[in-house]
Amino acid sequence: MSHTVSAIIVNYNAGPLLRACVDSLLACPLAIEIIVVDNASHDGSLGGLSELPHVRVIRNPANVGFAAACNIGVAASSAPFLLFLNPDCVVQPGAVSILLAALQSAERVGMVGGLLLNADGSEQGGGRRAVPTPWRSFVRAFGLHRFAHRWPKLFYDFHLHKQPLPEGPIEVEAISGACMLVKRAAVEDVGLWDEGYFLHCEDLDWCMRFRQKGWQILFVPDARIVHALGACSRVCGVAQAQGHGAVLSQVLSPPVSGRANVAGHAWGVAALWPGGGVFDRAALACRLGADAWLSGALACWAPAVWWAGAFCGACALPGGRWWLIRGR
């Protein structure tokens, strides 16, 4: 049987959420092959899946990370359209068909994503977003996005879920890796997921690469997916923030990403560091900005990061994060 869509689900200890995700796909009227790539789970979440129709389970002997597991799923797939879906997602009736129609609406549309919902029906952040440039990261790091309602062009946030829902599909800079439907032809043009990312931010990286190759990315509000956010990825916030930093370094200086990477981390980590307030984040920016300065990366702005962080970092000393400045 030829399939229209290959659904690739990367699982790591998702528990009963995985079965709910698979069942929601099996209920779709489209011909969907479901490929579950398991990263050495030990919670019994794979129980009974192999007996289901159109479901294939690939068991990795170790946790190879999200991007690498996605690539394993691509290699095992056969359909012209690839759906990457988190195991803590449940697609609502008609969602995959709506996404597929949007993906086929124009030749250069290469990726589409739907409306990610919390259990209470509210929109989640991340389903539609912009790439975190230095200014956008600065705005988020210091809470300036609160002024976006008064000066939207100046204090533009890279999370767009606070904006009114569009009436139909619209082009965006990035969507969430929790639910991505892509054309195989686009993947062959852009390349596979970057396995240098273990978990988080590989979706931003992929979106950037799609756009660099001239492929459009659409956010489709009528395709609804309930997402139990974070249920399968209880990881340290610093790891996620460093991933954003790595993406940011590509925005700043793609040809010299090796040298610019530290400088990108300074802004990316500071913008998303969840462990403290503004001063704590600035202290971390100071520490990483100093490394960027010393390494010669982006010398035009790294000193400013260092001095701004030094001042705020000094104010944060009572908070016990002096190690962010002096090193470990």
N, C-alpha and C positions, 0 to 999 in steps of 0.2 A: 504493500500500500504506500502510495506517495503522500507525503505530508506537506501541508502548506506552511506550517510554522514548527520550528524546533524550539521548545522551551528548555532552557538550561537553568537549573536550580543548584546553587552551591550550598551544601548543607554542612553545618558543624553544630551538633548537639541542639537542634531546633525543637526537639521533643514533638509533642502533638501538633505543633504549628505546621510542620512539614506536611503531614497528611492532609490538613485542611487546605494548604496551598495546592497540593496535587489534585485533590478532589475538585477544587474550583476550576482547574484547567480541564479536567476530564468532563466537566459539565458544559464546556464550550462546544458549540456546534461545528467549529472548524476542525479540520484534520490536524491534530497537534501530536507530535512525538515529544515525550517528556523525558529529559535526561537529567537525572539527579547525580551530581558529582559530590561525593561525600569525602570530607577532609578528616578521616579517621575519627568519626564520632564514637562515643562510648555510652550513649544514653538510650539506645534502642530505638531511635527515631526512624530507622530504616525498616523496621518490622512490617512485613506484609506488602511492601511496595513492589517487590519483584513480581508478585502474582497479579498485579493490576495490568490492564490492557494498555498498550502504547507507552509503558513506563520502562525505562532502562536505568539501572543503578551502576555507577562506576565508583568503586571503593579505592581511595588513595591510601597507601600504607601510613602516610603521615599528613599533617596539616601543611599543605603547600601554599596556603594563602588564597585569597579570593581571586585575584587576577589569573594566577596560574591555573586554578581550577576551572575558571571560565574558559580559558584556552583549551583545556582538555575536553570540555563539553563541545566547543566549536568543532574540534577535530572529529568528534564522534557523531556530529549532526549531519543531516542530509537536506533539510528544507531550504528554500531560497530566502526565508525570513527567520531571524533568530530573536527569540524573546529571552532576555536575561531577567530573572525574577528571584527576589529574595524568598527564602523559605518561610518568612514571617509575614508574607503577603497573601491576601485573598482577593482574587480578581472578581469584580462584580459582574453580573450577567451582561453580556454584550460588550464588555470592555475590550477584549482582544480584537473583536471584529471592528470596533471603532478605531482602535489604534492601527490596524492593518489598512483600513480605508485611508487614514491620514497619511500613512507611510507611502501609499501608492498614488497619492494625489498629485505628485510632481516628480519628475525624473531625478532632480537633485536633492530631494528629501531623503536623507540617509538614516535618520534616527528620530524616534518619537517616544514620548513618555506621557503617562496619564496623571490624573489628579490623585495624589497620595493623601489618604484620610486617616485621622486618628479614630479610635474606637467610638468616640463621641460624635463623629461626623465632621469635625473641624479639619481644615486643611493643614497638612504638615509642612514644615519648612524643608526646602531642598528639592521638592518636586519640580520647581521652576526657579532658576537662579541665574546669576551672572558670574563670570569668572572673577575671583578675588584679585584685583589689581592692587598696587601699593596704596593708592588713595582709598579704595573701598575697604581694604584691611585696616587702615588707620581709622577710618570712620567707625568701623565695628569695634576695634580695640578700645577706643575711648568713648564709646556710647553715643557718638554723634549722629547715628542713624535715627535717634529719637527726634531729630529736627527735620527729618525727611518730609513730613507733612507740610512744613512751611517753605523749605528750600529743597525740593525733590531732586533737582539736577546737581546740587552741590553735595548733599548728604545722601547720595544714592546707596542703598544697601545691596549686597549681592544676594540676599534672600528676598524673593519676590512674593512670598505667600501672603504678605499683608496687603498687597494690592488687590483691587477688585478682580474677580474672575473674568477672563475674556469670554465673549459669546461663542467663540469657536477656536480652532487650532491657531496658534500664533508661534512665530519663530522666537526662540530664546537662545541664549549662549550656552546653557547647560541644563541637564536634567539629572535626576537621581539614578544611580545604578541599581536601586531597589526594583525598578521596572523600566526596562529599555527594550524597545522593539527596533531592530536594525535590519537593513538589507545586507545580505551576504556579499553582494557586489561592492557595497561600500566598505565592508570589513576587508575585503581583498585589496581594495585601493588604499585604505588607511593603515592597515596592519592590525594585529591582535592586541589584546590588553597588555599593558606594560607590566611585566612580572616583577619589576623593581619595587612595586608597591605591594606590600603584604596584605594590608587591609585598610580601607578608606582612601579616598581621593583619587583612586585609579579611574573613577568615573569622570571626574573633572578633567583629568589628563586626556582621556579618550575623547571627550566632547571637544576639547581644544584641538585635538588632532583632526577630528572630523571637519571642523570649521576651517582649519588651515588647508585642507584638501578641497574646500569648496562645497562640502555637503551641508545641507540645512538641517537644523534640529527643531522639532516642533513640540510644543506643550499642548496636549489635547485634554481640555477640561471635562469633556463628556465621558471619557474613559476613567472609571473610578476604581481605585484599588485601596483596600483597607490594609494598612501597614502597622504591625505591632513594633514600632520603632525601637531598635536597639535590643530586641529580645535575643538576637543571635550574635551580638558583637559587644559584649561587656569588656571594653578595652579602655586603657588609660587615655585621658583626654590629650595628653602630650603627644601620643602617637598619632592621633588624628590631626592635631594641629601641625605636627611636623610634615604630615602628608600635604596639607594645604600649603605649607611653606615650599615644599618641593615643586608643587604646581606653580606657585607664584614665581619661583625662580625662572621657570620657563617663560612666563609672561614678561619678566623683566629683561631677560637676556638669553634667548634660546641658543645662540651659537656658543656661549661660554657657560653652559649650565653647571659645569663642574665647579667653577670658581664662584658663580653667582648663587649657588645652592645655599650656602650658609647665609648669605644676605637675604635670600628669599625666606629662609626659616625664621629669621629675625622678625619679619612682619607676620608671616603665617602663624607662628606659634603665639606671638603676642596677641594677635587678633582673636584667637580661639582658646587660649589657655583658660581652663575652667576653674582653676584652683584659687583664684583670688580676684581682687578688684583691679582698678585702673593702674595703681602704683605697682602691684605685683606683675602685671603684664608688661608694664614699661620697664621694670627691672630685668625681666627676661629678654625683652627687646634690646636692652643695653648690653647684656652679656653676649648675645648672638651678634648684635651689630658691631661690637668690638672685634669679634672674631672675623667678621666680614671685612672690616677696615684693615685689620692686620694682614689678611690674606690678599688684599688688593682688589677685592670684588666690589664693583659698583662704587668706587671711591667718591663719586659725585654726591651720593646721599648717605652712605654708611656713617660718616662722621656725625651727621645730624642725628641719626638714630642713636648713636652712642651717647652724645651729650644730652639729648632729651631723656633718654633712658637713665643716664647717670643721675640726673636731678630727681626724677620720679623714683628711681631705685633707692636713692638715699633716704627719701621720705618713707620708703617701705621697710626700712631696716627693722623697726619694732615688730613687723610681721614675721620676722624670722627667715626671710628669703635672701639674705645677704649672699648666700652661695650662688645665686643667679648671676651676681656680678663678678665675684672673685673666682668662680669656678668651683669644681667639686674637689 
